[in-house]
Each structure stands twice: as C-alpha cells, then as structure tokens.
Amino acid sequence: MSNPTRAVVRHTPLRGKPKAQCLSDLITVCDTGAQCAEVQASPVASQALAVLKGAVTTAQGSLSKKQSADQAQRAAAKTLRIDFLSLDGAVRTYEVSVGAIAQGDAAIINKAGLLSRELHAPVPSPLGKVSVVHTKPGKHSAEAILTWPKGPGATGYAIELNYTPQNPAGTWTALTSGTGRRRVVKAPAPGAQMLARVASLGAGGTQSEWSDAILVTTAF
C-alpha cells in the first residue's frame, strides 16, 4: 500500500473577493467540516469549527445589515433627487414672482431674500467697413447682382450707385437700405456700366465709411 501524498492546508482566499462570495465559500467549508469524522473526533478541530460557524453567522448578519443600509441609501438618494427637482421648480417660481413685483428694483429683490444682479446694455460691436463688393450680370436685361460679406457690427447696409463711372466724384444715387447682403441693381440701359459702393449701418443710424467702389456691368 502506497503512502498518501503529503500536503498542507491552503489558506482559504478572503481578500479580493466579494464578501457574499466569501461567506458562501465558508458556509460550504463549515457544512463539509461538520460531516468529517476526523474533525468531529478532534476536540481542537471541532471547537475551531464551532468558532468558525459562529464567526460566519455574525458576518452574515453584518452583511445583511449593510445590504439593507445600502438599499435604504439608494432609495434615500433617489427620493432626495426627486425632492430637489421639486425644490428647483419652487425656487424658480418664487424668483419669477419676485421679479414681476420688483420691476427691476434691486432693493425689493434683496428684501425678498434673493440675490440681484445689475443689467448692462449689450455693447454693440464696433462698426466696420464692408471689405469688398462682388458683382455679376443679372438674370434680366440691364440688371446686375451685388453681393458682399458681413460688415463688422452691421445691422443693415446702405447702397449707392454712380451712373457715370468715368467720374467717380460725380453724383451718387442712394438706393433703399436693407439688412440683406445681396441686391439686384438696374442701369438705364442693357450692358451699361456704373459704379457701386456699400456701407455698413449700425444701431442708432451710424454708418461706416464706404467700401471701395467697383465697376458694375449689367446684363444685355
């Protein structure tokens, strides 16, 4: 008869594993040890097993309490989120109502327990010159199309035409101003040439300097 293989007890892994899994493994150890005749026959081993069973039972109770506490905490956190959503709505409603009665008076806003902030009128962007004007013949006879990029700070545009292109210092005729950056212009005759220029218009009727004049040729 051969000798049995020599062995030592390997430590039961507890660290790095979920606590519920550790307890499940140890319950299996206790149940198996309770069926081992050698363990039951040994006062030392049977006493150690009894201590282990007690420790497992205590740990199970602690784990159960923690799981209940975790569940209660999740439920409480969910309730708190819902309550804060309602709180946010109530605060906004109160702020709107106070704003309505304060009519911009910071003293009333502060007396109502709220913070106030001073309103500043938006600062308009500096009005800049239209950098370039493009032209091409229009779809109809004696027409041409003008286009240009947005002028800095512009809220509208003024357009002027000079029907005597050989005399840039001559009479310039103003067209109706507008907000668009595309304009169909018309000359006295098909294929006629004229000068065109555009200026940016700002708030309060301000106007930038004129763009460089361009030579426009209308469609035949």
C-alpha positions as CSV (number, residue, x, y, z in Angstrom):
1,M,0.0,0.0,0.0
2,S,1.5,3.4,-1.1
3,N,1.9,6.3,1.3
4,P,-0.7,9.1,0.9
5,T,0.6,12.3,-0.7
6,R,2.0,14.8,1.8
7,A,0.1,18.1,1.9
8,V,-0.6,21.2,4.0
9,V,-3.7,23.3,4.4
10,R,-4.0,26.0,1.8
11,H,-5.4,29.3,3.1
12,T,-9.0,30.0,2.1
13,P,-8.9,33.2,0.0
14,L,-10.9,36.0,1.6
15,R,-9.3,39.2,0.3
16,G,-10.1,40.5,-3.2
17,K,-13.4,38.6,-3.4
18,P,-16.9,39.8,-2.9
19,K,-17.9,39.4,0.8
20,A,-21.1,37.5,-0.1
21,Q,-18.9,35.0,-2.1
22,C,-16.5,34.6,0.8
23,L,-19.4,33.8,3.2
24,S,-20.8,31.3,0.7
25,D,-17.5,29.6,0.4
26,L,-17.1,29.5,4.2
27,I,-20.6,28.1,4.7
28,T,-19.5,25.2,2.4
29,V,-16.4,24.7,4.5
30,C,-18.4,24.6,7.7
31,D,-21.0,22.2,6.2
32,T,-18.3,19.9,4.8
33,G,-16.3,20.0,8.1
34,A,-19.4,19.0,10.0
35,Q,-19.5,15.8,8.0
36,C,-15.8,15.0,8.6
37,A,-15.4,12.2,11.2
38,E,-11.8,13.3,11.8
39,V,-12.8,16.8,12.6
40,Q,-15.6,15.7,14.9
41,A,-13.3,13.3,16.7
42,S,-10.8,16.1,17.4
43,P,-11.7,18.4,20.4
44,V,-9.4,21.1,18.9
45,A,-10.7,20.9,15.3
46,S,-14.3,20.6,16.3
47,Q,-14.0,23.6,18.7
48,A,-12.3,25.6,15.9
49,L,-15.1,24.6,13.5
50,A,-17.7,25.8,16.0
51,V,-15.9,29.2,16.4
52,L,-15.8,29.5,12.6
53,K,-19.5,28.8,12.3
54,G,-20.2,31.5,14.9
55,A,-18.0,34.0,13.0
56,V,-19.7,33.2,9.7
57,T,-23.1,33.7,11.3
58,T,-22.0,37.1,12.8
59,A,-20.5,38.2,9.4
60,Q,-23.8,37.1,7.7
61,G,-25.7,39.3,10.0
62,S,-23.4,42.3,9.4
63,L,-23.5,41.8,5.6
64,S,-27.3,41.6,5.7
65,K,-27.4,44.9,7.7
66,K,-25.0,46.6,5.2
67,Q,-27.1,45.4,2.2
68,S,-30.2,46.8,3.8
69,A,-28.5,50.0,4.6
70,D,-27.1,50.3,1.0
71,Q,-30.6,49.7,-0.4
72,A,-32.0,52.3,2.0
73,Q,-29.3,54.8,1.0
74,R,-30.1,54.3,-2.7
75,A,-33.8,54.8,-2.0
76,A,-33.0,57.9,0.0
77,A,-30.7,59.3,-2.7
78,K,-33.5,58.8,-5.3
79,T,-36.0,60.5,-3.1
80,L,-33.6,63.4,-2.5
81,R,-33.1,63.9,-6.2
82,I,-36.8,64.0,-6.8
83,D,-37.3,66.4,-3.9
84,F,-34.5,68.7,-5.3
85,L,-36.3,68.7,-8.7
86,S,-39.4,70.0,-6.9
87,L,-37.3,72.4,-4.9
88,D,-35.8,73.8,-8.1
89,G,-39.2,74.4,-9.6
90,A,-40.4,76.1,-6.4
91,V,-37.4,78.4,-6.3
92,R,-37.7,79.4,-9.9
93,T,-41.4,80.2,-9.4
94,Y,-40.6,82.4,-6.5
95,E,-37.8,84.1,-8.4
96,V,-40.2,84.9,-11.3
97,S,-42.9,86.2,-9.0
98,V,-40.4,88.5,-7.1
99,G,-39.0,89.7,-10.4
100,A,-42.5,90.6,-11.5
101,I,-43.2,92.7,-8.4
102,A,-39.7,94.2,-8.2
103,Q,-39.8,95.6,-11.8
104,G,-36.0,95.9,-11.8
105,D,-35.7,97.3,-8.2
106,A,-32.7,95.6,-6.6
107,A,-33.8,96.7,-3.1
108,I,-37.1,94.8,-3.4
109,I,-35.3,91.7,-4.8
110,N,-32.9,91.7,-1.8
111,K,-35.7,92.4,0.7
112,A,-37.4,89.3,-0.7
113,G,-34.3,87.3,0.3
114,L,-33.0,86.9,-3.2
115,L,-29.8,88.0,-4.9
116,S,-29.9,90.6,-7.6
117,R,-27.6,91.4,-10.5
118,E,-27.2,94.6,-12.4
119,L,-28.3,94.5,-16.0
120,H,-25.9,96.1,-18.6
121,A,-27.0,97.0,-22.0
122,P,-25.1,94.9,-24.6
123,V,-22.2,96.7,-26.1
124,P,-22.5,96.9,-29.8
125,S,-19.6,95.6,-31.9
126,P,-17.5,98.4,-33.5
127,L,-18.9,99.3,-36.9
128,G,-16.6,98.2,-39.6
129,K,-16.2,98.8,-43.3
130,V,-17.5,96.3,-45.9
131,S,-14.3,94.8,-47.1
132,V,-15.3,94.0,-50.7
133,V,-18.3,94.1,-53.0
134,H,-18.8,91.4,-55.7
135,T,-20.8,91.9,-58.9
136,K,-22.1,89.8,-61.8
137,P,-24.6,90.4,-64.6
138,G,-28.2,89.8,-63.5
139,K,-30.8,87.4,-65.0
140,H,-32.7,90.2,-66.8
141,S,-31.6,92.9,-69.2
142,A,-29.9,96.0,-67.7
143,E,-29.6,94.2,-64.3
144,A,-26.6,93.3,-62.2
145,I,-26.3,91.5,-58.8
146,L,-24.2,92.9,-55.9
147,T,-23.1,90.7,-53.0
148,W,-20.8,91.4,-50.1
149,P,-19.6,89.8,-46.8
150,K,-21.0,90.8,-43.4
151,G,-19.6,94.1,-42.2
152,P,-18.4,94.1,-38.6
153,G,-21.2,95.3,-36.2
154,A,-23.6,95.9,-39.1
155,T,-27.3,95.7,-38.7
156,G,-28.1,96.9,-42.2
157,Y,-26.4,98.3,-45.3
158,A,-26.6,101.4,-47.5
159,I,-26.0,101.1,-51.2
160,E,-25.2,103.9,-53.7
161,L,-24.7,103.9,-57.5
162,N,-22.9,106.3,-59.8
163,Y,-24.2,106.1,-63.4
164,T,-21.1,108.0,-64.7
165,P,-18.3,105.6,-64.0
166,Q,-15.8,107.8,-65.8
167,N,-16.3,110.4,-63.0
168,P,-16.1,108.7,-59.5
169,A,-16.5,112.1,-57.9
170,G,-19.8,112.6,-59.7
171,T,-23.3,112.2,-58.4
172,W,-24.1,109.1,-56.3
173,T,-27.6,107.9,-56.1
174,A,-28.8,106.2,-52.9
175,L,-30.9,103.1,-53.0
176,T,-33.2,101.9,-50.3
177,S,-31.1,100.5,-47.4
178,G,-31.7,96.9,-46.1
179,T,-30.4,94.1,-44.0
180,G,-29.6,91.7,-46.8
181,R,-26.2,91.3,-48.4
182,R,-27.4,90.7,-51.9
183,R,-29.0,93.3,-54.1
184,V,-30.2,93.4,-57.7
185,V,-29.5,96.8,-59.2
186,K,-30.6,98.2,-62.6
187,A,-29.0,100.5,-65.0
188,P,-30.7,102.8,-67.6
189,A,-29.7,100.6,-70.5
190,P,-28.7,96.9,-71.1
191,G,-24.9,96.3,-70.9
192,A,-24.4,99.7,-69.2
193,Q,-21.6,100.3,-66.7
194,M,-21.8,102.1,-63.4
195,L,-20.0,102.3,-60.0
196,A,-21.4,100.8,-56.8
197,R,-20.4,101.0,-53.2
198,V,-21.8,99.7,-49.9
199,A,-21.6,101.0,-46.3
200,S,-22.4,99.2,-43.0
201,L,-25.2,100.7,-40.9
202,G,-25.2,100.3,-37.1
203,A,-27.5,100.9,-34.2
204,G,-28.7,104.5,-33.8
205,G,-28.2,105.3,-37.5
206,T,-24.4,105.2,-37.5
207,Q,-22.7,104.4,-40.8
208,S,-19.3,103.2,-41.6
209,E,-17.1,104.5,-44.4
210,W,-18.0,103.4,-47.9
211,S,-16.5,100.3,-49.4
212,D,-14.2,100.7,-52.3
213,A,-16.2,101.4,-55.4
214,I,-16.5,98.7,-58.0
215,L,-17.3,98.8,-61.7
216,V,-20.6,97.1,-62.4
217,T,-21.7,95.8,-65.9
218,T,-25.3,95.0,-66.3
219,A,-26.8,92.2,-68.4
220,F,-27.6,92.7,-72.1
